[in-house]
């Protein structure tokens, strides 16, 4: 994939595209989508758009889901709490 963005393969990790919905959903997205989200945004299992964010604890348990249109900084308080910083 690195050749598509014009950088050497060793510059930084670039990952291939994966499916997040549908029959070929990547395993990690199956896990986060299976969590009991209660966010009031319709079908809580489908990923609606790019840049949807998930907060996962140290044991791999999905804790919170943030919409793609939410500023990533909205997660700061939740991350600080999870790290024991607040």
PDB file of N, CA, C and O in Angstrom:
ATOM      1  N   UNK A   1       0.823  -1.199   0.000  1.00  0.00           N
ATOM      2  CA  UNK A   1       0.000   0.000   0.000  1.00  0.00           C
ATOM      3  C   UNK A   1       0.859   1.251   0.000  1.00  0.00           C
ATOM      4  O   UNK A   1       0.433   2.276  -0.532  1.00  0.00           O
ATOM      5  N   UNK A   2       2.070   1.204   0.585  1.00  0.00           N
ATOM      6  CA  UNK A   2       2.905   2.396   0.692  1.00  0.00           C
ATOM      7  C   UNK A   2       3.180   3.039  -0.662  1.00  0.00           C
ATOM      8  O   UNK A   2       3.327   4.258  -0.752  1.00  0.00           O
ATOM      9  N   UNK A   3       3.249   2.235  -1.706  1.00  0.00           N
ATOM     10  CA  UNK A   3       3.512   2.785  -3.037  1.00  0.00           C
ATOM     11  C   UNK A   3       2.386   3.706  -3.500  1.00  0.00           C
ATOM     12  O   UNK A   3       2.614   4.591  -4.325  1.00  0.00           O
ATOM     13  N   UNK A   4       1.187   3.509  -2.984  1.00  0.00           N
ATOM     14  CA  UNK A   4       0.051   4.350  -3.372  1.00  0.00           C
ATOM     15  C   UNK A   4       0.153   5.757  -2.809  1.00  0.00           C
ATOM     16  O   UNK A   4      -0.411   6.694  -3.374  1.00  0.00           O
ATOM     17  N   UNK A   5       0.863   5.916  -1.707  1.00  0.00           N
ATOM     18  CA  UNK A   5       0.991   7.242  -1.106  1.00  0.00           C
ATOM     19  C   UNK A   5       2.363   7.845  -1.332  1.00  0.00           C
ATOM     20  O   UNK A   5       2.657   8.927  -0.823  1.00  0.00           O
ATOM     21  N   UNK A   6       3.217   7.151  -2.096  1.00  0.00           N
ATOM     22  CA  UNK A   6       4.494   7.695  -2.497  1.00  0.00           C
ATOM     23  C   UNK A   6       5.540   7.843  -1.412  1.00  0.00           C
ATOM     24  O   UNK A   6       6.324   8.792  -1.443  1.00  0.00           O
ATOM     25  N   UNK A   7       5.573   6.936  -0.458  1.00  0.00           N
ATOM     26  CA  UNK A   7       6.595   6.971   0.591  1.00  0.00           C
ATOM     27  C   UNK A   7       7.296   5.618   0.650  1.00  0.00           C
ATOM     28  O   UNK A   7       6.719   4.608   0.247  1.00  0.00           O
ATOM     29  N   UNK A   8       8.538   5.585   1.148  1.00  0.00           N
ATOM     30  CA  UNK A   8       9.208   4.288   1.296  1.00  0.00           C
ATOM     31  C   UNK A   8       8.480   3.414   2.321  1.00  0.00           C
ATOM     32  O   UNK A   8       7.884   3.918   3.273  1.00  0.00           O
ATOM     33  N   UNK A   9       8.540   2.115   2.113  1.00  0.00           N
ATOM     34  CA  UNK A   9       7.845   1.180   3.000  1.00  0.00           C
ATOM     35  C   UNK A   9       8.288   1.304   4.449  1.00  0.00           C
ATOM     36  O   UNK A   9       7.513   0.990   5.352  1.00  0.00           O
ATOM     37  N   UNK A  10       9.506   1.752   4.692  1.00  0.00           N
ATOM     38  CA  UNK A  10      10.020   1.848   6.060  1.00  0.00           C
ATOM     39  C   UNK A  10       9.715   3.190   6.735  1.00  0.00           C
ATOM     40  O   UNK A  10      10.075   3.383   7.896  1.00  0.00           O
ATOM     41  N   UNK A  11       9.067   4.110   6.041  1.00  0.00           N
ATOM     42  CA  UNK A  11       8.835   5.455   6.584  1.00  0.00           C
ATOM     43  C   UNK A  11       7.894   5.432   7.795  1.00  0.00           C
ATOM     44  O   UNK A  11       8.190   6.054   8.815  1.00  0.00           O
ATOM     45  N   UNK A  12       6.804   4.746   7.694  1.00  0.00           N
ATOM     46  CA  UNK A  12       5.834   4.602   8.773  1.00  0.00           C
ATOM     47  C   UNK A  12       4.875   3.495   8.388  1.00  0.00           C
ATOM     48  O   UNK A  12       4.757   3.164   7.208  1.00  0.00           O
ATOM     49  N   UNK A  13       4.177   2.908   9.372  1.00  0.00           N
ATOM     50  CA  UNK A  13       3.268   1.809   9.030  1.00  0.00           C
ATOM     51  C   UNK A  13       2.069   2.304   8.217  1.00  0.00           C
ATOM     52  O   UNK A  13       1.386   3.247   8.616  1.00  0.00           O
ATOM     53  N   UNK A  14       1.831   1.679   7.116  1.00  0.00           N
ATOM     54  CA  UNK A  14       0.659   1.957   6.301  1.00  0.00           C
ATOM     55  C   UNK A  14      -0.057   0.620   6.147  1.00  0.00           C
ATOM     56  O   UNK A  14       0.541  -0.369   5.724  1.00  0.00           O
ATOM     57  N   UNK A  15      -1.306   0.601   6.483  1.00  0.00           N
ATOM     58  CA  UNK A  15      -2.056  -0.645   6.452  1.00  0.00           C
ATOM     59  C   UNK A  15      -2.993  -0.680   5.261  1.00  0.00           C
ATOM     60  O   UNK A  15      -3.424   0.363   4.770  1.00  0.00           O
ATOM     61  N   UNK A  16      -3.301  -1.856   4.806  1.00  0.00           N
ATOM     62  CA  UNK A  16      -4.250  -2.009   3.718  1.00  0.00           C
ATOM     63  C   UNK A  16      -5.662  -1.747   4.207  1.00  0.00           C
ATOM     64  O   UNK A  16      -5.953  -1.814   5.401  1.00  0.00           O
ATOM     65  N   UNK A  17      -6.514  -1.452   3.272  1.00  0.00           N
ATOM     66  CA  UNK A  17      -7.928  -1.247   3.547  1.00  0.00           C
ATOM     67  C   UNK A  17      -8.532  -2.577   4.029  1.00  0.00           C
ATOM     68  O   UNK A  17      -8.191  -3.645   3.522  1.00  0.00           O
ATOM     69  N   UNK A  18      -9.425  -2.489   5.010  1.00  0.00           N
ATOM     70  CA  UNK A  18     -10.154  -3.668   5.474  1.00  0.00           C
ATOM     71  C   UNK A  18     -11.639  -3.348   5.461  1.00  0.00           C
ATOM     72  O   UNK A  18     -12.038  -2.184   5.517  1.00  0.00           O
ATOM     73  N   UNK A  19     -12.449  -4.391   5.386  1.00  0.00           N
ATOM     74  CA  UNK A  19     -13.892  -4.206   5.460  1.00  0.00           C
ATOM     75  C   UNK A  19     -14.299  -4.036   6.911  1.00  0.00           C
ATOM     76  O   UNK A  19     -13.820  -4.760   7.785  1.00  0.00           O
ATOM     77  N   UNK A  20     -15.186  -3.077   7.172  1.00  0.00           N
ATOM     78  CA  UNK A  20     -15.667  -2.844   8.534  1.00  0.00           C
ATOM     79  C   UNK A  20     -17.136  -3.234   8.689  1.00  0.00           C
ATOM     80  O   UNK A  20     -17.639  -3.336   9.807  1.00  0.00           O
ATOM     81  N   UNK A  21     -17.806  -3.446   7.591  1.00  0.00           N
ATOM     82  CA  UNK A  21     -19.197  -3.903   7.578  1.00  0.00           C
ATOM     83  C   UNK A  21     -19.328  -4.991   6.509  1.00  0.00           C
ATOM     84  O   UNK A  21     -18.487  -5.101   5.617  1.00  0.00           O
ATOM     85  N   UNK A  22     -20.364  -5.770   6.609  1.00  0.00           N
ATOM     86  CA  UNK A  22     -20.629  -6.775   5.590  1.00  0.00           C
ATOM     87  C   UNK A  22     -20.013  -8.128   5.896  1.00  0.00           C
ATOM     88  O   UNK A  22     -19.462  -8.345   6.975  1.00  0.00           O
ATOM     89  N   UNK A  23     -20.113  -9.042   4.926  1.00  0.00           N
ATOM     90  CA  UNK A  23     -19.693 -10.426   5.165  1.00  0.00           C
ATOM     91  C   UNK A  23     -18.197 -10.619   5.346  1.00  0.00           C
ATOM     92  O   UNK A  23     -17.787 -11.632   5.912  1.00  0.00           O
ATOM     93  N   UNK A  24     -17.368  -9.697   4.892  1.00  0.00           N
ATOM     94  CA  UNK A  24     -15.915  -9.844   5.018  1.00  0.00           C
ATOM     95  C   UNK A  24     -15.338  -8.888   6.059  1.00  0.00           C
ATOM     96  O   UNK A  24     -14.182  -8.477   5.956  1.00  0.00           O
ATOM     97  N   UNK A  25     -16.133  -8.539   7.049  1.00  0.00           N
ATOM     98  CA  UNK A  25     -15.685  -7.638   8.111  1.00  0.00           C
ATOM     99  C   UNK A  25     -14.430  -8.175   8.788  1.00  0.00           C
ATOM    100  O   UNK A  25     -14.364  -9.347   9.161  1.00  0.00           O
ATOM    101  N   UNK A  26     -13.432  -7.301   8.942  1.00  0.00           N
ATOM    102  CA  UNK A  26     -12.196  -7.665   9.628  1.00  0.00           C
ATOM    103  C   UNK A  26     -12.510  -8.034  11.085  1.00  0.00           C
ATOM    104  O   UNK A  26     -13.422  -7.472  11.692  1.00  0.00           O
ATOM    105  N   UNK A  27     -11.753  -8.972  11.629  1.00  0.00           N
ATOM    106  CA  UNK A  27     -12.028  -9.519  12.966  1.00  0.00           C
ATOM    107  C   UNK A  27     -12.086  -8.449  14.057  1.00  0.00           C
ATOM    108  O   UNK A  27     -12.962  -8.506  14.920  1.00  0.00           O
ATOM    109  N   UNK A  28     -11.189  -7.491  14.038  1.00  0.00           N
ATOM    110  CA  UNK A  28     -11.186  -6.465  15.090  1.00  0.00           C
ATOM    111  C   UNK A  28     -12.482  -5.650  15.050  1.00  0.00           C
ATOM    112  O   UNK A  28     -12.988  -5.250  16.098  1.00  0.00           O
ATOM    113  N   UNK A  29     -13.019  -5.403  13.868  1.00  0.00           N
ATOM    114  CA  UNK A  29     -14.261  -4.645  13.787  1.00  0.00           C
ATOM    115  C   UNK A  29     -15.469  -5.503  14.166  1.00  0.00           C
ATOM    116  O   UNK A  29     -16.479  -4.970  14.627  1.00  0.00           O
ATOM    117  N   UNK A  30     -15.382  -6.803  13.982  1.00  0.00           N
ATOM    118  CA  UNK A  30     -16.439  -7.692  14.489  1.00  0.00           C
ATOM    119  C   UNK A  30     -16.516  -7.577  16.007  1.00  0.00           C
ATOM    120  O   UNK A  30     -17.602  -7.552  16.585  1.00  0.00           O
ATOM    121  N   UNK A  31     -15.346  -7.508  16.645  1.00  0.00           N
ATOM    122  CA  UNK A  31     -15.300  -7.428  18.110  1.00  0.00           C
ATOM    123  C   UNK A  31     -15.893  -6.112  18.602  1.00  0.00           C
ATOM    124  O   UNK A  31     -16.765  -6.115  19.472  1.00  0.00           O
ATOM    125  N   UNK A  32     -15.430  -4.987  18.056  1.00  0.00           N
ATOM    126  CA  UNK A  32     -15.945  -3.705  18.569  1.00  0.00           C
ATOM    127  C   UNK A  32     -17.406  -3.497  18.220  1.00  0.00           C
ATOM    128  O   UNK A  32     -18.136  -2.859  18.978  1.00  0.00           O
ATOM    129  N   UNK A  33     -17.846  -4.025  17.086  1.00  0.00           N
ATOM    130  CA  UNK A  33     -19.255  -3.864  16.729  1.00  0.00           C
ATOM    131  C   UNK A  33     -20.171  -4.757  17.558  1.00  0.00           C
ATOM    132  O   UNK A  33     -21.370  -4.496  17.650  1.00  0.00           O
ATOM    133  N   UNK A  34     -19.621  -5.799  18.158  1.00  0.00           N
ATOM    134  CA  UNK A  34     -20.463  -6.706  18.941  1.00  0.00           C
ATOM    135  C   UNK A  34     -20.723  -6.186  20.354  1.00  0.00           C
ATOM    136  O   UNK A  34     -21.553  -6.742  21.074  1.00  0.00           O
ATOM    137  N   UNK A  35     -20.026  -5.131  20.753  1.00  0.00           N
ATOM    138  CA  UNK A  35     -20.226  -4.559  22.089  1.00  0.00           C
ATOM    139  C   UNK A  35     -21.634  -3.958  22.189  1.00  0.00           C
ATOM    140  O   UNK A  35     -22.185  -3.501  21.188  1.00  0.00           O
ATOM    141  N   UNK A  36     -22.208  -3.958  23.380  1.00  0.00           N
ATOM    142  CA  UNK A  36     -23.576  -3.431  23.554  1.00  0.00           C
ATOM    143  C   UNK A  36     -23.601  -1.896  23.600  1.00  0.00           C
ATOM    144  O   UNK A  36     -23.771  -1.310  24.669  1.00  0.00           O
ATOM    145  N   UNK A  37     -23.434  -1.260  22.460  1.00  0.00           N
ATOM    146  CA  UNK A  37     -23.426   0.209  22.412  1.00  0.00           C
ATOM    147  C   UNK A  37     -24.831   0.740  22.642  1.00  0.00           C
ATOM    148  O   UNK A  37     -25.812   0.200  22.132  1.00  0.00           O
ATOM    149  N   UNK A  38     -24.902   1.795  23.409  1.00  0.00           N
ATOM    150  CA  UNK A  38     -26.189   2.437  23.692  1.00  0.00           C
ATOM    151  C   UNK A  38     -26.031   3.926  23.411  1.00  0.00           C
ATOM    152  O   UNK A  38     -26.145   4.757  24.312  1.00  0.00           O
ATOM    153  N   UNK A  39     -25.769   4.249  22.154  1.00  0.00           N
ATOM    154  CA  UNK A  39     -25.484   5.635  21.817  1.00  0.00           C
ATOM    155  C   UNK A  39     -26.638   6.342  21.119  1.00  0.00           C
ATOM    156  O   UNK A  39     -26.512   7.517  20.772  1.00  0.00           O
ATOM    157  N   UNK A  40     -27.760   5.659  20.904  1.00  0.00           N
ATOM    158  CA  UNK A  40     -28.927   6.293  20.308  1.00  0.00           C
ATOM    159  C   UNK A  40     -28.765   6.667  18.847  1.00  0.00           C
ATOM    160  O   UNK A  40     -29.481   7.540  18.356  1.00  0.00           O
ATOM    161  N   UNK A  41     -27.834   6.024  18.133  1.00  0.00           N
ATOM    162  CA  UNK A  41     -27.615   6.379  16.733  1.00  0.00           C
ATOM    163  C   UNK A  41     -28.126   5.294  15.789  1.00  0.00           C
ATOM    164  O   UNK A  41     -27.445   4.963  14.818  1.00  0.00           O
ATOM    165  N   UNK A  42     -29.270   4.750  16.040  1.00  0.00           N
ATOM    166  CA  UNK A  42     -29.811   3.743  15.139  1.00  0.00           C
ATOM    167  C   UNK A  42     -29.142   2.400  15.332  1.00  0.00           C
ATOM    168  O   UNK A  42     -28.936   1.957  16.462  1.00  0.00           O
ATOM    169  N   UNK A  43     -28.799   1.746  14.224  1.00  0.00           N
ATOM    170  CA  UNK A  43     -28.175   0.424  14.285  1.00  0.00           C
ATOM    171  C   UNK A  43     -26.782   0.560  14.883  1.00  0.00           C
ATOM    172  O   UNK A  43     -25.849   1.012  14.219  1.00  0.00           O
ATOM    173  N   UNK A  44     -26.655   0.164  16.137  1.00  0.00           N
ATOM    174  CA  UNK A  44     -25.406   0.343  16.877  1.00  0.00           C
ATOM    175  C   UNK A  44     -24.305  -0.593  16.400  1.00  0.00           C
ATOM    176  O   UNK A  44     -23.160  -0.451  16.828  1.00  0.00           O
ATOM    177  N   UNK A  45     -24.617  -1.542  15.531  1.00  0.00           N
ATOM    178  CA  UNK A  45     -23.611  -2.513  15.125  1.00  0.00           C
ATOM    179  C   UNK A  45     -22.866  -2.132  13.850  1.00  0.00           C
ATOM    180  O   UNK A  45     -21.721  -2.550  13.674  1.00  0.00           O
ATOM    181  N   UNK A  46     -23.467  -1.362  12.966  1.00  0.00           N
ATOM    182  CA  UNK A  46     -22.801  -0.976  11.730  1.00  0.00           C
ATOM    183  C   UNK A  46     -21.939   0.260  11.953  1.00  0.00           C
ATOM    184  O   UNK A  46     -22.311   1.153  12.714  1.00  0.00           O
ATOM    185  N   UNK A  47     -20.803   0.312  11.298  1.00  0.00           N
ATOM    186  CA  UNK A  47     -19.958   1.499  11.332  1.00  0.00           C
ATOM    187  C   UNK A  47     -20.444   2.404  10.222  1.00  0.00           C
ATOM    188  O   UNK A  47     -20.458   2.024   9.051  1.00  0.00           O
ATOM    189  N   UNK A  48     -20.844   3.605  10.603  1.00  0.00           N
ATOM    190  CA  UNK A  48     -21.523   4.493   9.675  1.00  0.00           C
ATOM    191  C   UNK A  48     -20.593   5.171   8.671  1.00  0.00           C
ATOM    192  O   UNK A  48     -20.970   5.356   7.514  1.00  0.00           O
ATOM    193  N   UNK A  49     -19.387   5.545   9.094  1.00  0.00           N
ATOM    194  CA  UNK A  49     -18.542   6.342   8.224  1.00  0.00           C
ATOM    195  C   UNK A  49     -17.104   6.290   8.712  1.00  0.00           C
ATOM    196  O   UNK A  49     -16.835   5.822   9.818  1.00  0.00           O
ATOM    197  N   UNK A  50     -16.176   6.772   7.884  1.00  0.00           N
ATOM    198  CA  UNK A  50     -14.769   6.839   8.276  1.00  0.00           C
ATOM    199  C   UNK A  50     -14.593   7.652   9.555  1.00  0.00           C
ATOM    200  O   UNK A  50     -15.409   8.513   9.882  1.00  0.00           O
ATOM    201  N   UNK A  51     -13.549   7.369  10.243  1.00  0.00           N
ATOM    202  CA  UNK A  51     -13.129   8.096  11.441  1.00  0.00           C
ATOM    203  C   UNK A  51     -14.017   7.859  12.647  1.00  0.00           C
ATOM    204  O   UNK A  51     -13.951   8.622  13.611  1.00  0.00           O
ATOM    205  N   UNK A  52     -14.844   6.828  12.624  1.00  0.00           N
ATOM    206  CA  UNK A  52     -15.534   6.434  13.836  1.00  0.00           C
ATOM    207  C   UNK A  52     -14.459   5.908  14.787  1.00  0.00           C
ATOM    208  O   UNK A  52     -13.539   5.211  14.360  1.00  0.00           O
ATOM    209  N   UNK A  53     -14.574   6.237  16.063  1.00  0.00           N
ATOM    210  CA  UNK A  53     -13.514   5.926  17.018  1.00  0.00           C
ATOM    211  C   UNK A  53     -14.040   5.013  18.120  1.00  0.00           C
ATOM    212  O   UNK A  53     -15.215   5.066  18.481  1.00  0.00           O
ATOM    213  N   UNK A  54     -13.147   4.170  18.649  1.00  0.00           N
ATOM    214  CA  UNK A  54     -13.520   3.243  19.701  1.00  0.00           C
ATOM    215  C   UNK A  54     -12.488   3.325  20.810  1.00  0.00           C
ATOM    216  O   UNK A  54     -11.287   3.378  20.544  1.00  0.00           O
ATOM    217  N   UNK A  55     -12.953   3.334  22.053  1.00  0.00           N
ATOM    218  CA  UNK A  55     -12.061   3.290  23.209  1.00  0.00           C
ATOM    219  C   UNK A  55     -12.077   1.864  23.743  1.00  0.00           C
ATOM    220  O   UNK A  55     -13.128   1.330  24.097  1.00  0.00           O
ATOM    221  N   UNK A  56     -10.893   1.259  23.796  1.00  0.00           N
ATOM    222  CA  UNK A  56     -10.738  -0.138  24.195  1.00  0.00           C
ATOM    223  C   UNK A  56      -9.863  -0.182  25.440  1.00  0.00           C
ATOM    224  O   UNK A  56      -8.842   0.503  25.491  1.00  0.00           O
ATOM    225  N   UNK A  57     -10.240  -0.974  26.450  1.00  0.00           N
ATOM    226  CA  UNK A  57      -9.418  -1.026  27.669  1.00  0.00           C
ATOM    227  C   UNK A  57      -8.238  -1.980  27.489  1.00  0.00           C
ATOM    228  O   UNK A  57      -8.077  -2.596  26.436  1.00  0.00           O
ATOM    229  N   UNK A  58      -7.417  -2.089  28.535  1.00  0.00           N
ATOM    230  CA  UNK A  58      -6.189  -2.884  28.455  1.00  0.00           C
ATOM    231  C   UNK A  58      -6.438  -4.373  28.248  1.00  0.00           C
ATOM    232  O   UNK A  58      -5.535  -5.105  27.843  1.00  0.00           O
ATOM    233  N   UNK A  59      -7.659  -4.822  28.524  1.00  0.00           N
ATOM    234  CA  UNK A  59      -8.010  -6.227  28.323  1.00  0.00           C
ATOM    235  C   UNK A  59      -8.681  -6.472  26.974  1.00  0.00           C
ATOM    236  O   UNK A  59      -9.112  -7.587  26.679  1.00  0.00           O
ATOM    237  N   UNK A  60      -8.764  -5.417  26.156  1.00  0.00           N
ATOM    238  CA  UNK A  60      -9.383  -5.553  24.844  1.00  0.00           C
ATOM    239  C   UNK A  60     -10.886  -5.418  24.845  1.00  0.00           C
ATOM    240  O   UNK A  60     -11.543  -5.763  23.862  1.00  0.00           O
ATOM    241  N   UNK A  61     -11.440  -4.919  25.934  1.00  0.00           N
ATOM    242  CA  UNK A  61     -12.888  -4.758  26.030  1.00  0.00           C
ATOM    243  C   UNK A  61     -13.281  -3.381  25.483  1.00  0.00           C
ATOM    244  O   UNK A  61     -12.777  -2.364  25.959  1.00  0.00           O
ATOM    245  N   UNK A  62     -14.171  -3.339  24.490  1.00  0.00           N
ATOM    246  CA  UNK A  62     -14.635  -2.057  23.964  1.00  0.00           C
ATOM    247  C   UNK A  62     -15.456  -1.317  25.022  1.00  0.00           C
ATOM    248  O   UNK A  62     -16.411  -1.866  25.572  1.00  0.00           O
ATOM    249  N   UNK A  63     -15.077  -0.067  25.302  1.00  0.00           N
ATOM    250  CA  UNK A  63     -15.751   0.706  26.343  1.00  0.00           C
ATOM    251  C   UNK A  63     -16.663   1.799  25.816  1.00  0.00           C
ATOM    252  O   UNK A  63     -17.736   2.042  26.368  1.00  0.00           O
ATOM    253  N   UNK A  64     -16.237   2.455  24.753  1.00  0.00           N
ATOM    254  CA  UNK A  64     -17.020   3.585  24.262  1.00  0.00           C
ATOM    255  C   UNK A  64     -16.793   3.746  22.768  1.00  0.00           C
ATOM    256  O   UNK A  64     -15.741   3.405  22.226  1.00  0.00           O
ATOM    257  N   UNK A  65     -17.819   4.278  22.129  1.00  0.00           N
ATOM    258  CA  UNK A  65     -17.788   4.493  20.680  1.00  0.00           C
ATOM    259  C   UNK A  65     -18.089   5.957  20.415  1.00  0.00           C
ATOM    260  O   UNK A  65     -19.000   6.529  21.012  1.00  0.00           O
ATOM    261  N   UNK A  66     -17.323   6.558  19.521  1.00  0.00           N
ATOM    262  CA  UNK A  66     -17.485   7.980  19.200  1.00  0.00           C
ATOM    263  C   UNK A  66     -17.788   8.102  17.714  1.00  0.00           C
ATOM    264  O   UNK A  66     -17.141   7.458  16.888  1.00  0.00           O
ATOM    265  N   UNK A  67     -18.762   8.919  17.379  1.00  0.00           N
ATOM    266  CA  UNK A  67     -19.171   9.102  15.985  1.00  0.00           C
ATOM    267  C   UNK A  67     -18.051   9.731  15.161  1.00  0.00           C
ATOM    268  O   UNK A  67     -17.180  10.419  15.693  1.00  0.00           O
ATOM    269  N   UNK A  68     -18.088   9.484  13.865  1.00  0.00           N
ATOM    270  CA  UNK A  68     -17.040  10.006  12.984  1.00  0.00           C
ATOM    271  C   UNK A  68     -17.026  11.528  12.947  1.00  0.00           C
ATOM    272  O   UNK A  68     -15.982  12.132  12.700  1.00  0.00           O
ATOM    273  N   UNK A  69     -18.166  12.147  13.189  1.00  0.00           N
ATOM    274  CA  UNK A  69     -18.193  13.612  13.147  1.00  0.00           C
ATOM    275  C   UNK A  69     -17.831  14.249  14.487  1.00  0.00           C
ATOM    276  O   UNK A  69     -17.785  15.475  14.593  1.00  0.00           O
ATOM    277  N   UNK A  70     -17.575  13.438  15.505  1.00  0.00           N
ATOM    278  CA  UNK A  70     -17.141  13.977  16.800  1.00  0.00           C
ATOM    279  C   UNK A  70     -15.653  14.278  16.756  1.00  0.00           C
ATOM    280  O   UNK A  70     -14.862  13.501  16.221  1.00  0.00           O
ATOM    281  N   UNK A  71     -15.287  15.416  17.327  1.00  0.00           N
ATOM    282  CA  UNK A  71     -13.884  15.787  17.443  1.00  0.00           C
ATOM    283  C   UNK A  71     -13.194  14.749  18.324  1.00  0.00           C
ATOM    284  O   UNK A  71     -13.710  14.417  19.391  1.00  0.00           O
ATOM    285  N   UNK A  72     -12.039  14.227  17.905  1.00  0.00           N
ATOM    286  CA  UNK A  72     -11.351  13.209  18.711  1.00  0.00           C
ATOM    287  C   UNK A  72     -11.054  13.659  20.139  1.00  0.00           C
ATOM    288  O   UNK A  72     -10.889  12.827  21.031  1.00  0.00           O
ATOM    289  N   UNK A  73     -10.986  14.961  20.354  1.00  0.00           N
ATOM    290  CA  UNK A  73     -10.690  15.459  21.704  1.00  0.00           C
ATOM    291  C   UNK A  73     -11.814  15.199  22.691  1.00  0.00           C
ATOM    292  O   UNK A  73     -11.612  15.325  23.899  1.00  0.00           O
ATOM    293  N   UNK A  74     -13.006  14.835  22.199  1.00  0.00           N
ATOM    294  CA  UNK A  74     -14.097  14.534  23.124  1.00  0.00           C
ATOM    295  C   UNK A  74     -13.787  13.292  23.951  1.00  0.00           C
ATOM    296  O   UNK A  74     -14.366  13.091  25.018  1.00  0.00           O
ATOM    297  N   UNK A  75     -12.882  12.467  23.462  1.00  0.00           N
ATOM    298  CA  UNK A  75     -12.513  11.239  24.171  1.00  0.00           C
ATOM    299  C   UNK A  75     -11.483  11.480  25.264  1.00  0.00           C
ATOM    300  O   UNK A  75     -11.197  10.571  26.043  1.00  0.00           O
ATOM    301  N   UNK A  76     -10.921  12.676  25.343  1.00  0.00           N
ATOM    302  CA  UNK A  76      -9.821  12.922  26.276  1.00  0.00           C
ATOM    303  C   UNK A  76     -10.188  12.598  27.720  1.00  0.00           C
ATOM    304  O   UNK A  76      -9.418  11.929  28.409  1.00  0.00           O
ATOM    305  N   UNK A  77     -11.324  13.049  28.187  1.00  0.00           N
ATOM    306  CA  UNK A  77     -11.729  12.794  29.571  1.00  0.00           C
ATOM    307  C   UNK A  77     -11.880  11.292  29.815  1.00  0.00           C
ATOM    308  O   UNK A  77     -11.484  10.791  30.867  1.00  0.00           O
ATOM    309  N   UNK A  78     -12.450  10.577  28.852  1.00  0.00           N
ATOM    310  CA  UNK A  78     -12.620   9.125  29.008  1.00  0.00           C
ATOM    311  C   UNK A  78     -11.267   8.415  29.038  1.00  0.00           C
ATOM    312  O   UNK A  78     -11.083   7.465  29.799  1.00  0.00           O
ATOM    313  N   UNK A  79     -10.330   8.868  28.222  1.00  0.00           N
ATOM    314  CA  UNK A  79      -8.998   8.265  28.184  1.00  0.00           C
ATOM    315  C   UNK A  79      -8.271   8.546  29.502  1.00  0.00           C
ATOM    316  O   UNK A  79      -7.622   7.661  30.060  1.00  0.00           O
ATOM    317  N   UNK A  80      -8.385   9.774  29.990  1.00  0.00           N
ATOM    318  CA  UNK A  80      -7.740  10.121  31.271  1.00  0.00           C
ATOM    319  C   UNK A  80      -8.304   9.265  32.408  1.00  0.00           C
ATOM    320  O   UNK A  80      -7.551   8.786  33.257  1.00  0.00           O
ATOM    321  N   UNK A  81      -9.601   9.077  32.425  1.00  0.00           N
ATOM    322  CA  UNK A  81     -10.236   8.241  33.446  1.00  0.00           C
ATOM    323  C   UNK A  81      -9.716   6.807  33.352  1.00  0.00           C
ATOM    324  O   UNK A  81      -9.360   6.202  34.362  1.00  0.00           O
ATOM    325  N   UNK A  82      -9.676   6.272  32.138  1.00  0.00           N
ATOM    326  CA  UNK A  82      -9.200   4.907  31.916  1.00  0.00           C
ATOM    327  C   UNK A  82      -7.758   4.736  32.374  1.00  0.00           C
ATOM    328  O   UNK A  82      -7.392   3.672  32.875  1.00  0.00           O
ATOM    329  N   UNK A  83      -6.938   5.765  32.211  1.00  0.00           N
ATOM    330  CA  UNK A  83      -5.538   5.709  32.621  1.00  0.00           C
ATOM    331  C   UNK A  83      -5.319   6.063  34.086  1.00  0.00           C
ATOM    332  O   UNK A  83      -4.194   6.007  34.582  1.00  0.00           O
ATOM    333  N   UNK A  84      -6.408   6.432  34.784  1.00  0.00           N
ATOM    334  CA  UNK A  84      -6.311   6.795  36.179  1.00  0.00           C
ATOM    335  C   UNK A  84      -5.705   8.177  36.411  1.00  0.00           C
ATOM    336  O   UNK A  84      -5.100   8.434  37.451  1.00  0.00           O
ATOM    337  N   UNK A  85      -5.876   9.058  35.435  1.00  0.00           N
ATOM    338  CA  UNK A  85      -5.299  10.393  35.522  1.00  0.00           C
ATOM    339  C   UNK A  85      -6.305  11.447  35.950  1.00  0.00           C
ATOM    340  O   UNK A  85      -5.954  12.623  36.046  1.00  0.00           O
ATOM    341  N   UNK A  86      -7.544  11.057  36.209  1.00  0.00           N
ATOM    342  CA  UNK A  86      -8.532  12.055  36.651  1.00  0.00           C
ATOM    343  C   UNK A  86      -9.424  11.500  37.732  1.00  0.00           C
ATOM    344  O   UNK A  86     -10.311  12.201  38.220  1.00  0.00           O
TER     345      UNK A  86
END
